[in-house]
């Protein structure tokens, strides 16, 4: 919806006094499924809009690709393997630092860390599957429901 509003030349206003309550998923499995679906259907929105809404939505997809290709880089070059390793370590450190900046219990920090990776992997895998289904195999959107 934001994309359509901006495309029409309109503005989106954020108001500080609006209250919203977010209800978290009851399990990591449900969280994984939710974000897999977000990534999967984001491809349809990209195809329909003929554009990417933002580069940010591609980061989990690239991260999943990086992690998947990481072991195979040893077959190509040790230097490439080390470069990939640096990116994986930086991602891991960012997740740890972000989680531990929270003013919360160790348990909450740990669950935040786990959730971070569930979000990235599930969205990225869903996006990859969406690319396969809707772009490469040209699956119709109605078939996927």
Rosetta constraint file for C-alpha pairs under 8 A:
AtomPair CA 1 CA 5 HARMONIC 6.25 0.50
AtomPair CA 2 CA 6 HARMONIC 6.16 0.50
AtomPair CA 2 CA 12 HARMONIC 7.40 0.50
AtomPair CA 3 CA 7 HARMONIC 5.95 0.50
AtomPair CA 3 CA 53 HARMONIC 6.72 0.50
AtomPair CA 4 CA 8 HARMONIC 6.14 0.50
AtomPair CA 5 CA 9 HARMONIC 6.70 0.50
AtomPair CA 5 CA 10 HARMONIC 5.47 0.50
AtomPair CA 5 CA 11 HARMONIC 6.96 0.50
AtomPair CA 5 CA 12 HARMONIC 7.44 0.50
AtomPair CA 6 CA 10 HARMONIC 5.23 0.50
AtomPair CA 6 CA 11 HARMONIC 6.25 0.50
AtomPair CA 6 CA 12 HARMONIC 7.54 0.50
AtomPair CA 25 CA 30 HARMONIC 5.95 0.50
AtomPair CA 25 CA 31 HARMONIC 5.60 0.50
AtomPair CA 26 CA 30 HARMONIC 6.66 0.50
AtomPair CA 26 CA 31 HARMONIC 7.74 0.50
AtomPair CA 27 CA 31 HARMONIC 6.32 0.50
AtomPair CA 28 CA 32 HARMONIC 6.03 0.50
AtomPair CA 28 CA 115 HARMONIC 7.27 0.50
AtomPair CA 28 CA 118 HARMONIC 7.44 0.50
AtomPair CA 29 CA 33 HARMONIC 6.27 0.50
AtomPair CA 30 CA 34 HARMONIC 6.13 0.50
AtomPair CA 31 CA 35 HARMONIC 6.30 0.50
AtomPair CA 31 CA 115 HARMONIC 7.96 0.50
AtomPair CA 31 CA 118 HARMONIC 7.35 0.50
AtomPair CA 31 CA 119 HARMONIC 7.45 0.50
AtomPair CA 32 CA 36 HARMONIC 5.98 0.50
AtomPair CA 32 CA 118 HARMONIC 5.82 0.50
AtomPair CA 32 CA 119 HARMONIC 6.59 0.50
AtomPair CA 32 CA 122 HARMONIC 5.37 0.50
AtomPair CA 32 CA 123 HARMONIC 7.97 0.50
AtomPair CA 33 CA 37 HARMONIC 6.22 0.50
AtomPair CA 33 CA 122 HARMONIC 7.18 0.50
AtomPair CA 34 CA 38 HARMONIC 6.39 0.50
AtomPair CA 35 CA 39 HARMONIC 6.17 0.50
AtomPair CA 35 CA 119 HARMONIC 5.97 0.50
AtomPair CA 35 CA 122 HARMONIC 5.54 0.50
AtomPair CA 35 CA 123 HARMONIC 4.91 0.50
AtomPair CA 35 CA 126 HARMONIC 7.52 0.50
AtomPair CA 36 CA 40 HARMONIC 6.00 0.50
AtomPair CA 36 CA 122 HARMONIC 4.52 0.50
AtomPair CA 36 CA 123 HARMONIC 4.62 0.50
AtomPair CA 36 CA 124 HARMONIC 7.41 0.50
AtomPair CA 36 CA 125 HARMONIC 6.60 0.50
AtomPair CA 36 CA 126 HARMONIC 4.34 0.50
AtomPair CA 36 CA 127 HARMONIC 7.41 0.50
AtomPair CA 37 CA 41 HARMONIC 6.00 0.50
AtomPair CA 37 CA 123 HARMONIC 7.31 0.50
AtomPair CA 37 CA 126 HARMONIC 6.19 0.50
AtomPair CA 38 CA 42 HARMONIC 5.96 0.50
AtomPair CA 38 CA 123 HARMONIC 6.33 0.50
AtomPair CA 38 CA 126 HARMONIC 7.25 0.50
AtomPair CA 38 CA 127 HARMONIC 7.96 0.50
AtomPair CA 39 CA 43 HARMONIC 6.98 0.50
AtomPair CA 39 CA 122 HARMONIC 7.50 0.50
AtomPair CA 39 CA 123 HARMONIC 4.37 0.50
AtomPair CA 39 CA 124 HARMONIC 6.28 0.50
AtomPair CA 39 CA 125 HARMONIC 7.36 0.50
AtomPair CA 39 CA 126 HARMONIC 4.60 0.50
AtomPair CA 39 CA 127 HARMONIC 4.24 0.50
AtomPair CA 39 CA 128 HARMONIC 7.94 0.50
AtomPair CA 39 CA 130 HARMONIC 7.35 0.50
AtomPair CA 40 CA 44 HARMONIC 7.62 0.50
AtomPair CA 40 CA 123 HARMONIC 7.30 0.50
AtomPair CA 40 CA 125 HARMONIC 7.91 0.50
AtomPair CA 40 CA 126 HARMONIC 4.24 0.50
AtomPair CA 40 CA 127 HARMONIC 4.55 0.50
AtomPair CA 40 CA 128 HARMONIC 7.33 0.50
AtomPair CA 40 CA 129 HARMONIC 6.29 0.50
AtomPair CA 40 CA 130 HARMONIC 4.50 0.50
AtomPair CA 40 CA 131 HARMONIC 7.87 0.50
AtomPair CA 41 CA 45 HARMONIC 6.62 0.50
AtomPair CA 41 CA 126 HARMONIC 7.96 0.50
AtomPair CA 41 CA 127 HARMONIC 7.50 0.50
AtomPair CA 41 CA 130 HARMONIC 6.66 0.50
AtomPair CA 42 CA 46 HARMONIC 6.20 0.50
AtomPair CA 42 CA 127 HARMONIC 6.92 0.50
AtomPair CA 42 CA 130 HARMONIC 7.80 0.50
AtomPair CA 43 CA 47 HARMONIC 6.16 0.50
AtomPair CA 43 CA 127 HARMONIC 6.34 0.50
AtomPair CA 43 CA 130 HARMONIC 5.59 0.50
AtomPair CA 43 CA 131 HARMONIC 6.34 0.50
AtomPair CA 43 CA 134 HARMONIC 7.37 0.50
AtomPair CA 44 CA 48 HARMONIC 6.03 0.50
AtomPair CA 44 CA 130 HARMONIC 7.44 0.50
AtomPair CA 44 CA 134 HARMONIC 6.99 0.50
AtomPair CA 44 CA 141 HARMONIC 7.53 0.50
AtomPair CA 45 CA 49 HARMONIC 5.94 0.50
AtomPair CA 46 CA 50 HARMONIC 5.58 0.50
AtomPair CA 46 CA 51 HARMONIC 5.27 0.50
AtomPair CA 46 CA 52 HARMONIC 5.42 0.50
AtomPair CA 46 CA 53 HARMONIC 7.20 0.50
AtomPair CA 47 CA 51 HARMONIC 6.86 0.50
AtomPair CA 53 CA 57 HARMONIC 7.67 0.50
AtomPair CA 54 CA 58 HARMONIC 7.72 0.50
AtomPair CA 55 CA 59 HARMONIC 7.08 0.50
AtomPair CA 57 CA 61 HARMONIC 7.80 0.50
AtomPair CA 58 CA 62 HARMONIC 6.18 0.50
AtomPair CA 58 CA 124 HARMONIC 7.72 0.50
AtomPair CA 59 CA 63 HARMONIC 5.99 0.50
AtomPair CA 59 CA 124 HARMONIC 7.80 0.50
AtomPair CA 60 CA 64 HARMONIC 6.12 0.50
AtomPair CA 60 CA 120 HARMONIC 4.79 0.50
AtomPair CA 60 CA 121 HARMONIC 6.48 0.50
AtomPair CA 60 CA 123 HARMONIC 6.27 0.50
AtomPair CA 60 CA 124 HARMONIC 4.48 0.50
AtomPair CA 61 CA 65 HARMONIC 6.27 0.50
AtomPair CA 61 CA 120 HARMONIC 7.81 0.50
AtomPair CA 61 CA 121 HARMONIC 7.85 0.50
AtomPair CA 61 CA 123 HARMONIC 7.12 0.50
AtomPair CA 61 CA 124 HARMONIC 3.79 0.50
AtomPair CA 61 CA 125 HARMONIC 6.67 0.50
AtomPair CA 61 CA 127 HARMONIC 6.27 0.50
AtomPair CA 61 CA 128 HARMONIC 6.56 0.50
AtomPair CA 62 CA 66 HARMONIC 5.97 0.50
AtomPair CA 62 CA 124 HARMONIC 7.27 0.50
AtomPair CA 63 CA 67 HARMONIC 6.16 0.50
AtomPair CA 63 CA 120 HARMONIC 7.57 0.50
AtomPair CA 63 CA 121 HARMONIC 7.81 0.50
AtomPair CA 63 CA 124 HARMONIC 7.25 0.50
AtomPair CA 64 CA 68 HARMONIC 6.02 0.50
AtomPair CA 64 CA 120 HARMONIC 7.68 0.50
AtomPair CA 64 CA 121 HARMONIC 6.07 0.50
AtomPair CA 64 CA 124 HARMONIC 5.72 0.50
AtomPair CA 64 CA 125 HARMONIC 6.74 0.50
AtomPair CA 65 CA 69 HARMONIC 5.99 0.50
AtomPair CA 66 CA 70 HARMONIC 5.74 0.50
AtomPair CA 66 CA 84 HARMONIC 7.00 0.50
AtomPair CA 66 CA 88 HARMONIC 7.94 0.50
AtomPair CA 67 CA 71 HARMONIC 7.82 0.50
AtomPair CA 67 CA 88 HARMONIC 7.31 0.50
AtomPair CA 69 CA 73 HARMONIC 6.42 0.50
AtomPair CA 70 CA 74 HARMONIC 7.73 0.50
AtomPair CA 70 CA 81 HARMONIC 6.50 0.50
AtomPair CA 70 CA 84 HARMONIC 6.06 0.50
AtomPair CA 70 CA 85 HARMONIC 7.38 0.50
AtomPair CA 71 CA 81 HARMONIC 7.45 0.50
AtomPair CA 72 CA 76 HARMONIC 7.19 0.50
AtomPair CA 73 CA 77 HARMONIC 6.02 0.50
AtomPair CA 73 CA 78 HARMONIC 7.19 0.50
AtomPair CA 73 CA 80 HARMONIC 5.97 0.50
AtomPair CA 73 CA 81 HARMONIC 5.01 0.50
AtomPair CA 73 CA 84 HARMONIC 7.96 0.50
AtomPair CA 74 CA 78 HARMONIC 5.46 0.50
AtomPair CA 74 CA 80 HARMONIC 7.38 0.50
AtomPair CA 74 CA 81 HARMONIC 5.47 0.50
AtomPair CA 76 CA 80 HARMONIC 7.35 0.50
AtomPair CA 77 CA 81 HARMONIC 6.33 0.50
AtomPair CA 78 CA 82 HARMONIC 6.18 0.50
AtomPair CA 79 CA 83 HARMONIC 6.22 0.50
AtomPair CA 80 CA 84 HARMONIC 6.19 0.50
AtomPair CA 81 CA 85 HARMONIC 6.04 0.50
AtomPair CA 82 CA 86 HARMONIC 6.18 0.50
AtomPair CA 83 CA 87 HARMONIC 6.56 0.50
AtomPair CA 84 CA 88 HARMONIC 6.28 0.50
AtomPair CA 85 CA 89 HARMONIC 6.08 0.50
AtomPair CA 86 CA 90 HARMONIC 6.04 0.50
AtomPair CA 87 CA 91 HARMONIC 6.13 0.50
AtomPair CA 88 CA 92 HARMONIC 6.17 0.50
AtomPair CA 89 CA 93 HARMONIC 6.06 0.50
AtomPair CA 90 CA 94 HARMONIC 6.08 0.50
AtomPair CA 91 CA 95 HARMONIC 6.26 0.50
AtomPair CA 92 CA 96 HARMONIC 6.22 0.50
AtomPair CA 93 CA 97 HARMONIC 5.96 0.50
AtomPair CA 94 CA 98 HARMONIC 5.92 0.50
AtomPair CA 95 CA 99 HARMONIC 6.06 0.50
AtomPair CA 95 CA 113 HARMONIC 6.07 0.50
AtomPair CA 95 CA 116 HARMONIC 6.88 0.50
AtomPair CA 96 CA 100 HARMONIC 6.09 0.50
AtomPair CA 96 CA 113 HARMONIC 6.40 0.50
AtomPair CA 97 CA 101 HARMONIC 6.05 0.50
AtomPair CA 98 CA 102 HARMONIC 7.15 0.50
AtomPair CA 99 CA 109 HARMONIC 5.12 0.50
AtomPair CA 99 CA 110 HARMONIC 7.17 0.50
AtomPair CA 99 CA 112 HARMONIC 5.82 0.50
AtomPair CA 99 CA 113 HARMONIC 5.51 0.50
AtomPair CA 100 CA 109 HARMONIC 5.81 0.50
AtomPair CA 102 CA 109 HARMONIC 6.79 0.50
AtomPair CA 104 CA 108 HARMONIC 6.02 0.50
AtomPair CA 104 CA 109 HARMONIC 6.47 0.50
AtomPair CA 105 CA 109 HARMONIC 6.26 0.50
AtomPair CA 106 CA 110 HARMONIC 6.03 0.50
AtomPair CA 107 CA 111 HARMONIC 6.18 0.50
AtomPair CA 108 CA 112 HARMONIC 5.99 0.50
AtomPair CA 109 CA 113 HARMONIC 6.21 0.50
AtomPair CA 110 CA 114 HARMONIC 6.28 0.50
AtomPair CA 111 CA 115 HARMONIC 5.92 0.50
AtomPair CA 112 CA 116 HARMONIC 6.07 0.50
AtomPair CA 113 CA 117 HARMONIC 6.73 0.50
AtomPair CA 114 CA 118 HARMONIC 6.25 0.50
AtomPair CA 115 CA 119 HARMONIC 6.01 0.50
AtomPair CA 116 CA 120 HARMONIC 6.31 0.50
AtomPair CA 117 CA 121 HARMONIC 5.89 0.50
AtomPair CA 118 CA 122 HARMONIC 5.74 0.50
AtomPair CA 119 CA 123 HARMONIC 5.85 0.50
AtomPair CA 120 CA 124 HARMONIC 5.87 0.50
AtomPair CA 121 CA 125 HARMONIC 5.88 0.50
AtomPair CA 122 CA 126 HARMONIC 5.91 0.50
AtomPair CA 123 CA 127 HARMONIC 5.99 0.50
AtomPair CA 124 CA 128 HARMONIC 6.17 0.50
AtomPair CA 125 CA 129 HARMONIC 6.17 0.50
AtomPair CA 126 CA 130 HARMONIC 6.06 0.50
AtomPair CA 127 CA 131 HARMONIC 6.22 0.50
AtomPair CA 128 CA 132 HARMONIC 6.30 0.50
AtomPair CA 129 CA 133 HARMONIC 6.03 0.50
AtomPair CA 130 CA 134 HARMONIC 5.66 0.50
AtomPair CA 130 CA 135 HARMONIC 7.48 0.50
AtomPair CA 131 CA 135 HARMONIC 5.07 0.50
AtomPair CA 131 CA 136 HARMONIC 6.35 0.50
AtomPair CA 132 CA 136 HARMONIC 4.89 0.50
AtomPair CA 132 CA 137 HARMONIC 5.96 0.50
AtomPair CA 133 CA 137 HARMONIC 5.08 0.50
AtomPair CA 133 CA 138 HARMONIC 6.10 0.50
AtomPair CA 133 CA 139 HARMONIC 5.33 0.50
AtomPair CA 134 CA 138 HARMONIC 4.63 0.50
AtomPair CA 134 CA 139 HARMONIC 4.87 0.50
AtomPair CA 134 CA 140 HARMONIC 6.85 0.50
AtomPair CA 134 CA 141 HARMONIC 7.51 0.50
AtomPair CA 135 CA 139 HARMONIC 7.56 0.50
AtomPair CA 139 CA 143 HARMONIC 6.98 0.50
AtomPair CA 139 CA 144 HARMONIC 7.71 0.50
AtomPair CA 140 CA 144 HARMONIC 7.12 0.50
AtomPair CA 141 CA 145 HARMONIC 7.34 0.50
